[in-house]
Amino acid sequence: MAKIDKRFQILLSEEEQILLKNEATRRGISQGELIRLALKNEIIQKSELLRRKAIQNLTEILS
């Protein structure tokens, strides 16, 4: 696991805070950990989608 040594502050609506708290509790993890997981998943999913599109484009070009 990466060393956590930077602080970041965000503002959430009351609804977002409730959703975050409930989901973190349901998973048995901290709210901070849930935010870190969500951030990683968002970045990884978009990166993977871009890679797949690039491979598809290359395949079409080379066919």
Secondary structure, DSSP 8 states (H G I E B T S, - for coil): -------------HHHHHHHHHHHHHHTS-HHHHHHHHHHHHHHHHHHHHHHHHHHHHHHHH-
